[in-house]
Amino acid sequence: MEVDPYVHAALALRGLGKDVTKDNVVAMLKAVGGDVDDAKAKVLEDALKDVNWDEALKAPAMAAAPTAAPAAGGAAKEEAKEEASEEDDKKKEEEAAAGLANLFG
């Protein structure tokens, strides 16, 4: 599993009471010797500007919140998985209903 330094920088900035801005993310990554992509830092800033941090950092939501922001493709994959799971559930319900209908002729 690869660790995303941009997400960690955002969390560290938030933990320090600093705003998650492109400049702050870039400064933090440079301070630890990381390679910096200004465009990625800007996308992160834009993605997190409306985040309610108090809600996002609660234990159950913690797993979902950080992954959704920087990886738009990841969010689409999660939605596709959920839709496939819902379709599987529907199909199972239909099969169960058909099986019950057969019992009663």
Secondary structure, 3 states (H helix, E strand, C coil): CCCCHHHHHHHHHHHCCCCCCHHHHHHHHHHCCCCCCHHHHHHHHHHHCCCCHHHHCCHHHHCCHHHHCCCHHHHHHHHHHHHHHHHHHHHHHHHHHHHHHHHCC
